[in-house]
Amino acid sequence: MRSVITIRPATISDSAALARIHVDTWRTTYGGIVPAEHLVNLNYERSQVRWEEHFRTLPRQQAFVAEVSPGQVVGLTSCGPIREPVGEIDGELYGLYILKEFQGLGIGRSLVLRVVQFLLEKGFHSLVIWCLQDNLACGFYEKLGGRLTAEKTIEIGGKPLLDVAFTWPDLAAVGA
């Protein structure tokens, strides 16, 4: 029997679960891409403090979680105003993280569509997400209709990496 997936707004009480998902997905997704030392140094406690701070200080941003049963959070996303200019884009999906064992079940798509709904309700018109070029999720964003429109070099753990931007000039067309 397949579990029912619930997408709901995240709250500060979800911070420990968000930290676990954030750290665990970085370790499973970015092995071989990001320096191993950086991944080993990721820390649940530091991540939880960052999420708690997020809820206290970033009122224009919103996070959502995916639950497969009450209290079992298996995915997260966050969004809000764009943080750095990319053409005429005004909204940003800051990150999308789903525990490895729950990938491929439609949770990512459900979370992205919830972000789209939220941003449309807040008056946003377009969307960007930045993704490391070597991340397999790039194919997921292309399947949702994202167009590769920008790139930049970032440094993680002392290693330069190519970060690419997938954009949707029409927010309502995401996933269509």
C-alpha positions as CSV (number, residue, x, y, z in Angstrom):
1,M,0.0,0.0,0.0
2,R,1.4,3.4,-1.0
3,S,1.7,6.1,1.7
4,V,-0.3,9.3,1.4
5,I,2.0,12.2,1.0
6,T,1.0,15.5,2.7
7,I,2.6,18.8,1.7
8,R,2.2,21.5,4.4
9,P,3.9,24.7,5.5
10,A,6.9,24.1,7.7
11,T,7.1,25.5,11.2
12,I,9.9,26.1,13.6
13,S,9.0,22.9,15.3
14,D,10.1,21.1,12.1
15,S,13.6,22.5,12.4
16,A,15.2,19.2,13.7
17,A,13.6,17.2,10.8
18,L,14.6,19.9,8.3
19,A,18.2,19.8,9.6
20,R,18.3,16.0,9.2
21,I,16.9,16.0,5.7
22,H,19.2,18.9,4.7
23,V,22.4,17.2,5.9
24,D,21.4,13.6,4.8
25,T,20.4,14.7,1.3
26,W,23.6,16.7,0.8
27,R,25.6,13.6,1.8
28,T,23.7,11.3,-0.6
29,T,23.4,13.8,-3.5
30,Y,26.7,15.6,-3.5
31,G,29.2,12.7,-2.8
32,G,31.7,12.8,-5.6
33,I,30.7,16.4,-6.5
34,V,31.5,18.4,-3.3
35,P,34.7,17.6,-1.4
36,A,34.1,14.7,1.0
37,E,35.6,16.7,4.0
38,H,32.8,19.3,3.5
39,L,30.1,16.6,3.6
40,V,31.6,14.9,6.7
41,N,31.7,18.3,8.5
42,L,27.9,18.9,7.9
43,N,26.2,18.9,11.3
44,Y,22.6,18.3,12.4
45,E,22.9,20.8,15.3
46,R,24.3,23.7,13.2
47,S,21.8,23.0,10.5
48,Q,18.9,23.0,13.0
49,V,20.1,26.4,14.4
50,R,20.1,27.8,10.9
51,W,16.5,26.5,10.3
52,E,15.3,28.0,13.6
53,E,16.9,31.3,12.6
54,H,15.2,31.1,9.2
55,F,11.8,30.9,10.8
56,R,12.6,33.8,13.2
57,T,14.1,36.3,10.7
58,L,12.9,35.6,7.1
59,P,9.2,36.4,7.1
60,R,9.0,36.8,3.3
61,Q,10.4,33.3,2.7
62,Q,8.3,30.1,3.1
63,A,9.3,26.5,3.6
64,F,7.2,23.5,3.0
65,V,7.6,19.9,4.1
66,A,6.4,16.5,2.7
67,E,5.2,14.0,5.2
68,V,4.4,10.4,4.5
69,S,2.8,10.0,7.9
70,P,2.2,12.5,10.6
71,G,5.5,13.5,12.0
72,Q,7.6,11.6,9.3
73,V,9.0,14.4,7.3
74,V,10.8,13.1,4.2
75,G,11.3,16.2,2.0
76,L,11.5,20.0,2.1
77,T,11.6,23.0,0.0
78,S,11.8,26.7,0.6
79,C,11.1,29.8,-1.6
80,G,10.6,33.5,-1.7
81,P,11.9,36.6,-3.5
82,I,14.9,36.1,-5.8
83,R,18.2,36.7,-4.0
84,E,20.3,37.8,-6.9
85,P,19.1,39.0,-10.3
86,V,18.6,36.6,-13.2
87,G,17.0,38.5,-16.0
88,E,13.4,39.5,-15.1
89,I,12.8,36.6,-12.7
90,D,11.2,37.6,-9.4
91,G,10.7,34.4,-7.4
92,E,13.2,31.7,-6.3
93,L,13.0,28.1,-5.2
94,Y,15.9,28.1,-2.8
95,G,16.3,24.4,-2.4
96,L,14.5,21.1,-2.8
97,Y,15.6,18.1,-0.6
98,I,14.1,14.7,-0.5
99,L,15.5,11.8,1.4
100,K,17.0,9.3,-1.1
101,E,14.7,6.4,-0.2
102,F,11.7,8.6,-1.0
103,Q,12.9,10.0,-4.3
104,G,11.1,9.0,-7.5
105,L,7.7,9.0,-5.8
106,G,6.4,12.4,-7.1
107,I,7.3,14.2,-3.8
108,G,9.6,16.6,-5.6
109,R,7.0,17.6,-8.1
110,S,4.4,18.0,-5.4
111,L,6.7,20.3,-3.4
112,V,7.6,22.4,-6.5
113,L,3.9,22.8,-7.4
114,R,3.1,23.9,-3.8
115,V,5.9,26.5,-4.1
116,V,4.4,27.7,-7.4
117,Q,0.9,28.0,-5.8
118,F,2.4,29.9,-2.9
119,L,4.4,32.3,-5.1
120,L,1.4,32.9,-7.4
121,E,-0.7,33.8,-4.3
122,K,2.0,36.3,-3.2
123,G,2.0,38.0,-6.6
124,F,5.2,36.5,-8.1
125,H,5.3,35.9,-11.9
126,S,8.4,33.8,-12.5
127,L,10.8,31.3,-10.9
128,V,14.5,30.3,-10.7
129,I,16.3,27.5,-9.0
130,W,20.1,27.2,-8.9
131,C,21.5,23.7,-9.1
132,L,25.0,22.3,-9.3
133,Q,25.6,21.3,-12.8
134,D,26.7,17.8,-11.8
135,N,23.6,17.2,-9.7
136,L,21.2,14.6,-11.3
137,A,18.3,16.9,-10.3
138,C,19.1,19.1,-13.3
139,G,17.1,16.6,-15.4
140,F,14.2,16.9,-13.0
141,Y,14.1,20.7,-13.5
142,E,14.3,20.3,-17.3
143,K,11.3,17.8,-17.1
144,L,9.3,20.5,-15.2
145,G,10.0,22.9,-18.1
146,G,12.9,24.8,-16.6
147,R,15.2,26.4,-19.1
148,L,19.0,26.7,-18.4
149,T,19.5,30.4,-18.6
150,A,22.5,31.4,-16.4
151,E,25.5,29.9,-14.7
152,K,28.1,31.0,-12.1
153,T,31.1,29.5,-10.3
154,I,30.7,29.0,-6.6
155,E,33.1,27.5,-4.1
156,I,32.1,24.7,-1.7
157,G,34.7,23.2,0.6
158,G,37.5,25.0,-1.3
159,K,36.4,23.5,-4.7
160,P,35.1,25.7,-7.5
161,L,31.8,24.3,-8.9
162,L,29.5,25.3,-11.7
163,D,26.0,26.4,-10.5
164,V,23.4,26.6,-13.2
165,A,20.0,28.5,-13.1
166,F,16.8,26.9,-14.4
167,T,14.2,29.5,-15.0
168,W,10.5,29.6,-15.7
169,P,9.5,33.1,-17.1
170,D,5.8,32.2,-16.6
171,L,5.3,30.8,-13.1
172,A,2.0,29.3,-14.1
173,A,3.7,27.1,-16.7
174,V,5.9,25.2,-14.2
175,G,5.3,21.5,-14.7
176,A,2.8,22.0,-17.4
